[in-house]
Amino acid sequence: MPTLAQTLKRIREAGAARRDPAITRTLVRGTADLKASGILDGVVKAGDRAPLFARPNLSHDTVRLARVLRGGPVVVSFFRGRW
């Protein structure tokens, strides 16, 4: 079974193979520029404690982290929206 990192790499490579190479270069350059800006210094990293939050899910029901944590460890995934 592939690791998450391997799966994500495969997805990135498949996307790059379908795109115009100029677009891929722009995306790679933009990512590099963001990293160089230091913006990642403020990003929550794997293993960091998340602030207790309440947010709507896709069904518009409020999900509260404190309540979900009662059931054990939690993985939080951020969905940027429909494109």
Secondary structure as GFF3:
##gff-version 3
##sequence-region A 1 83
A	DSSP	alpha_helix	4	18	.	.	.	ID=ss1
A	DSSP	alpha_helix	21	37	.	.	.	ID=ss2
A	DSSP	three_ten_helix	39	42	.	.	.	ID=ss3
A	DSSP	beta_strand	54	56	.	.	.	ID=ss4
A	DSSP	beta_strand	62	64	.	.	.	ID=ss5
A	DSSP	alpha_helix	65	69	.	.	.	ID=ss6
###
